[in-house]
Amino acid sequence: MHLAHHLTAIGRLQAEPTARIVALRTADPDPDGDPVELLEAEQDIRADHEALVVLLSQQWGEPETVDLDALLPDAGYPARPEEEGVQLPEPERTLCWRVAELAVWTVGERWTGVGLARRGEGMPFQLLAAVGERGRRAPSLLG
């Protein structure tokens, strides 16, 4: 596990003034390769995610679990250029396209979230972390 590196990366994200997403870990084995290798890579990242949620919960309290599927229409899914509706700001928009479920904490004046990304075939499996802009509510509270 790479928990110390993940915590350091999240600390850096929180220190920056802008909203951002960062890939903490990526597993990109050959999708046509050994199925055992694919499964092991996914299990390793899932284990990192679970351990990271536990550590952050010890530090900040229990997270809110956000189902980002409900926000997909505001993120432009399905993509229809002729439709202009409410558009989510970044990083929420990108998160909706990549992550189905996000663990979110409010830390000071910002939200911080971690989730597993893999919304499509051929996309690498990733552990992502994101922070929102100061004073902006967490994704589940938007709209």
GROMACS elastic network, one bead per residue, 0.5 to 0.9 nm:
[ bonds ]
;  ai    aj funct       b0    kb
    1     4     6  0.85563   500
    1    44     6  0.75598   500
    1    45     6  0.83648   500
    1    47     6  0.77827   500
    1    48     6  0.58855   500
    1    51     6  0.87085   500
    2     5     6  0.54998   500
    2     6     6  0.62640   500
    2     7     6  0.88379   500
    2    24     6  0.88401   500
    2    25     6  0.83952   500
    2    48     6  0.70634   500
    3     7     6  0.60993   500
    3     8     6  0.85190   500
    3    48     6  0.68869   500
    3    51     6  0.76285   500
    3    52     6  0.65330   500
    3    55     6  0.88161   500
    4     7     6  0.52188   500
    4     8     6  0.62128   500
    4     9     6  0.86713   500
    5     8     6  0.50977   500
    5     9     6  0.61694   500
    5    10     6  0.86624   500
    5    24     6  0.80454   500
    6     9     6  0.51178   500
    6    10     6  0.62141   500
    6    11     6  0.86030   500
    6    24     6  0.58963   500
    6    25     6  0.82614   500
    6    48     6  0.88891   500
    6    52     6  0.77200   500
    6   129     6  0.86655   500
    7    10     6  0.51136   500
    7    11     6  0.61535   500
    7    12     6  0.86798   500
    7    52     6  0.78982   500
    7    55     6  0.89063   500
    7    56     6  0.84928   500
    8    11     6  0.50418   500
    8    12     6  0.62946   500
    8    13     6  0.87205   500
    9    12     6  0.50805   500
    9    13     6  0.62621   500
    9    14     6  0.87368   500
    9    22     6  0.80491   500
    9    24     6  0.72568   500
    9   129     6  0.84607   500
   10    14     6  0.62527   500
   10    15     6  0.86424   500
   10    22     6  0.84733   500
   10    24     6  0.86173   500
   10   112     6  0.83181   500
   10   129     6  0.67517   500
   10   130     6  0.79070   500
   10   131     6  0.84575   500
   11    14     6  0.51754   500
   11    15     6  0.62726   500
   11    16     6  0.89439   500
   12    15     6  0.50374   500
   12    16     6  0.65136   500
   13    16     6  0.54211   500
   13    17     6  0.83947   500
   13    18     6  0.84489   500
   13    19     6  0.81806   500
   13    20     6  0.70368   500
   13    21     6  0.80577   500
   13    22     6  0.79772   500
   13   112     6  0.88834   500
   13   129     6  0.83616   500
   13   130     6  0.73865   500
   13   131     6  0.66289   500
   14    17     6  0.75586   500
   14    18     6  0.87165   500
   14    19     6  0.87583   500
   14   107     6  0.89248   500
   14   110     6  0.81936   500
   14   112     6  0.77914   500
   14   130     6  0.87961   500
   14   131     6  0.65593   500
   14   132     6  0.88976   500
   15    18     6  0.89297   500
   16    19     6  0.78910   500
   16    20     6  0.85724   500
   17   133     6  0.73086   500
   17   134     6  0.77562   500
   18   131     6  0.80552   500
   18   132     6  0.73609   500
   18   133     6  0.58401   500
   18   134     6  0.80919   500
   19    90     6  0.69831   500
   19    91     6  0.62211   500
   19   130     6  0.73200   500
   19   131     6  0.52737   500
   19   134     6  0.82093   500
   20    90     6  0.75568   500
   20    91     6  0.58026   500
   20   129     6  0.83573   500
   20   130     6  0.55177   500
   20   131     6  0.56196   500
   20   132     6  0.68648   500
   20   133     6  0.85107   500
   21    90     6  0.89159   500
   21    91     6  0.63676   500
   21    94     6  0.84777   500
   21    95     6  0.80643   500
   21   128     6  0.68008   500
   21   129     6  0.56897   500
   21   131     6  0.67445   500
   21   132     6  0.89597   500
   22   127     6  0.86456   500
   22   128     6  0.57139   500
   22   129     6  0.54535   500
   22   130     6  0.63391   500
   23    26     6  0.68478   500
   23   126     6  0.64259   500
   23   127     6  0.58951   500
   23   129     6  0.64981   500
   23   130     6  0.88597   500
   24   126     6  0.73212   500
   24   127     6  0.54257   500
   24   128     6  0.55208   500
   24   129     6  0.67226   500
   25    45     6  0.71329   500
   25    48     6  0.87501   500
   25   125     6  0.84732   500
   25   126     6  0.55855   500
   25   127     6  0.51867   500
   25   128     6  0.72988   500
   26    41     6  0.88937   500
   26    45     6  0.77535   500
   26   124     6  0.65637   500
   26   125     6  0.58633   500
   26   127     6  0.65438   500
   26   128     6  0.88173   500
   27    38     6  0.83943   500
   27    41     6  0.57804   500
   27    42     6  0.70169   500
   27    44     6  0.87467   500
   27    45     6  0.74523   500
   27   124     6  0.59492   500
   27   125     6  0.52830   500
   27   126     6  0.62656   500
   27   127     6  0.89015   500
   28    31     6  0.79503   500
   28    38     6  0.82498   500
   28    41     6  0.79635   500
   28   122     6  0.89359   500
   28   123     6  0.79549   500
   28   125     6  0.64467   500
   28   126     6  0.84833   500
   29    32     6  0.85904   500
   29    33     6  0.73072   500
   29    34     6  0.86006   500
   29    37     6  0.70963   500
   29    38     6  0.60590   500
   29    41     6  0.74489   500
   29   124     6  0.79525   500
   30    34     6  0.77102   500
   30    37     6  0.86808   500
   30    38     6  0.76471   500
   31    34     6  0.79372   500
   31    35     6  0.78830   500
   31    38     6  0.71036   500
   31   121     6  0.89016   500
   31   122     6  0.71940   500
   32    35     6  0.78097   500
   33    36     6  0.87142   500
   33    37     6  0.75935   500
   33    38     6  0.76993   500
   34    37     6  0.52884   500
   34    38     6  0.65962   500
   34    39     6  0.89059   500
   35    38     6  0.50154   500
   35    39     6  0.62000   500
   35    40     6  0.85898   500
   36    39     6  0.50886   500
   36    40     6  0.60681   500
   36    41     6  0.85556   500
   37    40     6  0.51331   500
   37    41     6  0.61283   500
   37    42     6  0.86413   500
   38    41     6  0.52632   500
   38    42     6  0.63216   500
   38    43     6  0.86612   500
   39    42     6  0.51945   500
   39    43     6  0.60931   500
   39    44     6  0.86197   500
   40    43     6  0.50156   500
   40    44     6  0.60926   500
   40    45     6  0.87187   500
   41    44     6  0.52085   500
   41    45     6  0.64582   500
   41    46     6  0.86819   500
   41   125     6  0.82959   500
   42    45     6  0.53193   500
   42    46     6  0.61182   500
   42    47     6  0.85877   500
   42   125     6  0.67737   500
   42   126     6  0.86646   500
   43    46     6  0.50185   500
   43    47     6  0.60550   500
   43    48     6  0.86290   500
   44    47     6  0.51450   500
   44    48     6  0.63390   500
   44    49     6  0.87198   500
   45    48     6  0.50048   500
   45    49     6  0.61620   500
   45    50     6  0.86713   500
   45   116     6  0.81368   500
   45   125     6  0.78621   500
   45   126     6  0.71169   500
   45   127     6  0.64817   500
   46    50     6  0.61889   500
   46    51     6  0.85950   500
   46   116     6  0.75377   500
   46   127     6  0.79381   500
   47    50     6  0.51764   500
   47    51     6  0.61249   500
   47    52     6  0.84480   500
   48    51     6  0.51980   500
   48    52     6  0.59491   500
   48    53     6  0.85551   500
   48   127     6  0.79476   500
   49    52     6  0.51161   500
   49    53     6  0.61676   500
   49    54     6  0.86779   500
   49   114     6  0.76129   500
   49   115     6  0.71398   500
   49   116     6  0.73296   500
   49   127     6  0.65981   500
   49   128     6  0.88989   500
   50    53     6  0.52135   500
   50    54     6  0.63417   500
   50    55     6  0.87999   500
   51    54     6  0.51000   500
   51    55     6  0.62540   500
   51    56     6  0.86527   500
   52    55     6  0.51008   500
   52    56     6  0.60508   500
   52    57     6  0.83392   500
   52   114     6  0.83607   500
   53    56     6  0.52059   500
   53    57     6  0.58901   500
   53    58     6  0.85505   500
   53    62     6  0.86930   500
   53    63     6  0.80459   500
   53   103     6  0.74005   500
   53   114     6  0.76207   500
   54    57     6  0.50832   500
   54    58     6  0.62664   500
   54    59     6  0.87801   500
   54    62     6  0.85972   500
   55    58     6  0.51808   500
   55    59     6  0.64737   500
   55    60     6  0.87612   500
   56    60     6  0.58765   500
   56    61     6  0.73892   500
   56    62     6  0.82736   500
   56    63     6  0.84575   500
   56   105     6  0.85382   500
   57    60     6  0.51170   500
   57    63     6  0.65023   500
   57   105     6  0.83405   500
   58    61     6  0.57625   500
   58    62     6  0.77052   500
   60    63     6  0.79341   500
   60   105     6  0.69638   500
   60   106     6  0.80688   500
   60   107     6  0.72389   500
   61   105     6  0.77489   500
   62   103     6  0.89736   500
   62   104     6  0.87579   500
   62   105     6  0.75330   500
   63   103     6  0.55575   500
   63   104     6  0.50875   500
   63   106     6  0.82452   500
   63   113     6  0.85312   500
   64   102     6  0.81158   500
   64   103     6  0.57512   500
   64   104     6  0.51074   500
   64   105     6  0.64535   500
   64   106     6  0.89595   500
   64   140     6  0.86736   500
   65   101     6  0.67668   500
   65   102     6  0.57001   500
   65   104     6  0.62262   500
   65   140     6  0.86828   500
   66    69     6  0.89004   500
   66   100     6  0.83670   500
   66   101     6  0.55517   500
   66   102     6  0.50754   500
   66   103     6  0.62978   500
   66   104     6  0.70545   500
   66   138     6  0.89879   500
   66   139     6  0.73956   500
   66   140     6  0.58303   500
   67    70     6  0.63548   500
   67    71     6  0.80083   500
   67    99     6  0.88299   500
   67   100     6  0.60610   500
   67   102     6  0.66745   500
   67   140     6  0.76327   500
   68    71     6  0.52543   500
   68    72     6  0.67142   500
   68    92     6  0.88272   500
   68    95     6  0.77686   500
   68    96     6  0.54027   500
   68    97     6  0.86087   500
   68    99     6  0.69284   500
   68   100     6  0.52151   500
   68   101     6  0.56892   500
   68   102     6  0.71107   500
   68   139     6  0.78722   500
   68   140     6  0.76554   500
   69    72     6  0.52693   500
   69    73     6  0.83762   500
   69    96     6  0.67486   500
   69    97     6  0.87141   500
   69    99     6  0.83808   500
   69   100     6  0.57783   500
   69   101     6  0.77668   500
   70    73     6  0.73280   500
   70    74     6  0.86119   500
   70    96     6  0.88091   500
   70   140     6  0.88698   500
   71    74     6  0.54415   500
   71    75     6  0.64135   500
   71    77     6  0.89262   500
   71    88     6  0.83144   500
   71    92     6  0.88636   500
   71    93     6  0.84322   500
   71    96     6  0.66457   500
   71   139     6  0.83147   500
   71   140     6  0.82067   500
   71   142     6  0.89174   500
   72    76     6  0.64751   500
   72    77     6  0.53197   500
   72    78     6  0.78105   500
   72    93     6  0.80671   500
   72    96     6  0.58253   500
   72    97     6  0.71108   500
   73    76     6  0.53069   500
   73    78     6  0.68707   500
   73    79     6  0.87334   500
   73    85     6  0.85485   500
   73    86     6  0.85232   500
   73    87     6  0.86065   500
   74    77     6  0.72365   500
   74    85     6  0.68868   500
   74    86     6  0.54826   500
   74    87     6  0.50975   500
   74    88     6  0.57815   500
   74    93     6  0.78039   500
   74   143     6  0.89169   500
   75    78     6  0.85826   500
   75    79     6  0.86156   500
   75    86     6  0.81316   500
   75    87     6  0.58668   500
   75    88     6  0.56347   500
   75    89     6  0.85556   500
   75    92     6  0.79665   500
   75    94     6  0.76722   500
   75    96     6  0.65389   500
   75    97     6  0.72963   500
   76    79     6  0.51218   500
   76    80     6  0.70197   500
   76    81     6  0.84008   500
   76    83     6  0.84550   500
   76    84     6  0.84732   500
   76    85     6  0.82160   500
   76    86     6  0.87226   500
   76    87     6  0.71158   500
   76    88     6  0.85648   500
   76    93     6  0.81872   500
   76    97     6  0.88857   500
   77    80     6  0.74617   500
   77    97     6  0.79837   500
   79    82     6  0.89984   500
   79    83     6  0.84723   500
   80    83     6  0.55731   500
   80    84     6  0.83219   500
   81    84     6  0.72613   500
   84    87     6  0.78783   500
   86   143     6  0.82717   500
   87    93     6  0.77331   500
   88    91     6  0.83310   500
   88    92     6  0.61726   500
   88    93     6  0.52219   500
   88    94     6  0.89603   500
   88   139     6  0.89853   500
   88   142     6  0.83813   500
   88   143     6  0.86429   500
   89    92     6  0.58371   500
   89    93     6  0.59025   500
   89    94     6  0.87778   500
   90    93     6  0.52706   500
   90    94     6  0.64827   500
   90    95     6  0.82044   500
   90   132     6  0.80014   500
   91    94     6  0.55046   500
   91    95     6  0.61544   500
   91    96     6  0.87543   500
   91   130     6  0.71075   500
   91   131     6  0.76177   500
   91   132     6  0.68324   500
   92    95     6  0.50315   500
   92    96     6  0.61902   500
   92    97     6  0.88249   500
   92   130     6  0.87041   500
   92   132     6  0.79920   500
   92   138     6  0.88420   500
   92   139     6  0.64295   500
   93    96     6  0.53264   500
   93    97     6  0.66811   500
   93    98     6  0.89777   500
   94    97     6  0.52092   500
   94    98     6  0.63523   500
   94    99     6  0.84232   500
   95    98     6  0.50797   500
   95    99     6  0.53846   500
   95   100     6  0.81657   500
   95   102     6  0.85534   500
   95   115     6  0.87543   500
   95   117     6  0.82256   500
   95   128     6  0.88157   500
   95   130     6  0.83355   500
   96    99     6  0.55614   500
   96   100     6  0.67059   500
   96   101     6  0.87109   500
   97   100     6  0.80274   500
   97   117     6  0.87860   500
   97   119     6  0.69723   500
   98   116     6  0.81219   500
   98   117     6  0.50382   500
   98   118     6  0.59117   500
   98   119     6  0.53453   500
   98   120     6  0.82545   500
   99   102     6  0.68697   500
   99   115     6  0.62889   500
   99   116     6  0.58870   500
   99   118     6  0.65675   500
   99   119     6  0.66267   500
   99   128     6  0.85100   500
  100   115     6  0.79760   500
  100   116     6  0.77038   500
  100   117     6  0.74403   500
  100   118     6  0.83231   500
  100   119     6  0.74893   500
  101   114     6  0.88205   500
  101   115     6  0.62720   500
  101   116     6  0.74466   500
  101   117     6  0.88475   500
  102   113     6  0.61272   500
  102   114     6  0.57183   500
  102   116     6  0.76839   500
  103   112     6  0.83075   500
  103   113     6  0.52931   500
  103   114     6  0.54033   500
  103   115     6  0.62984   500
  104   111     6  0.65750   500
  104   112     6  0.56279   500
  104   114     6  0.67769   500
  104   115     6  0.89064   500
  104   138     6  0.72001   500
  104   139     6  0.84577   500
  105   110     6  0.84666   500
  105   111     6  0.55576   500
  105   112     6  0.53309   500
  105   113     6  0.62729   500
  105   138     6  0.81000   500
  106   109     6  0.71501   500
  106   110     6  0.57575   500
  106   112     6  0.62779   500
  106   113     6  0.87234   500
  106   137     6  0.84040   500
  106   138     6  0.73796   500
  107   110     6  0.54434   500
  107   111     6  0.57527   500
  107   112     6  0.68050   500
  108   111     6  0.78798   500
  108   134     6  0.85292   500
  108   135     6  0.89656   500
  109   133     6  0.82334   500
  109   134     6  0.51907   500
  109   135     6  0.51952   500
  109   136     6  0.77065   500
  109   137     6  0.87737   500
  110   131     6  0.68302   500
  110   132     6  0.57290   500
  110   133     6  0.61012   500
  110   135     6  0.60610   500
  110   136     6  0.66737   500
  110   137     6  0.74689   500
  110   138     6  0.79337   500
  111   130     6  0.82415   500
  111   131     6  0.56312   500
  111   132     6  0.54028   500
  111   133     6  0.77847   500
  111   134     6  0.80562   500
  111   135     6  0.87230   500
  111   136     6  0.77305   500
  111   137     6  0.69760   500
  111   138     6  0.55817   500
  111   139     6  0.86316   500
  112   129     6  0.73253   500
  112   130     6  0.57032   500
  112   132     6  0.66306   500
  112   138     6  0.81307   500
  113   128     6  0.81919   500
  113   129     6  0.55978   500
  113   130     6  0.52395   500
  113   131     6  0.64032   500
  113   132     6  0.86828   500
  113   138     6  0.87765   500
  114   127     6  0.72233   500
  114   128     6  0.55520   500
  114   130     6  0.64369   500
  115   126     6  0.83349   500
  115   127     6  0.59400   500
  115   128     6  0.54126   500
  115   129     6  0.66342   500
  115   130     6  0.87360   500
  116   125     6  0.72067   500
  116   126     6  0.57092   500
  116   128     6  0.61398   500
  116   129     6  0.89729   500
  117   123     6  0.85451   500
  117   124     6  0.78738   500
  117   125     6  0.57800   500
  117   126     6  0.50307   500
  117   127     6  0.62707   500
  117   128     6  0.67393   500
  118   121     6  0.78551   500
  118   122     6  0.87855   500
  118   123     6  0.60162   500
  118   124     6  0.64525   500
  118   125     6  0.52020   500
  118   126     6  0.68602   500
  119   123     6  0.72202   500
  119   125     6  0.88528   500
  120   123     6  0.56366   500
  120   124     6  0.87264   500
  121   124     6  0.84517   500
  123   126     6  0.88933   500
  131   134     6  0.89894   500
  132   135     6  0.83786   500
  132   136     6  0.66208   500
  132   137     6  0.79252   500
  132   138     6  0.73652   500
  132   139     6  0.88035   500
  133   136     6  0.56229   500
  133   137     6  0.85390   500
  134   137     6  0.85925   500
  136   139     6  0.88825   500
  136   142     6  0.86951   500
  137   140     6  0.80880   500
  137   141     6  0.60152   500
  137   142     6  0.65459   500
  138   141     6  0.55868   500
  138   142     6  0.68008   500
  139   142     6  0.53207   500
  139   143     6  0.86969   500
  140   143     6  0.84003   500
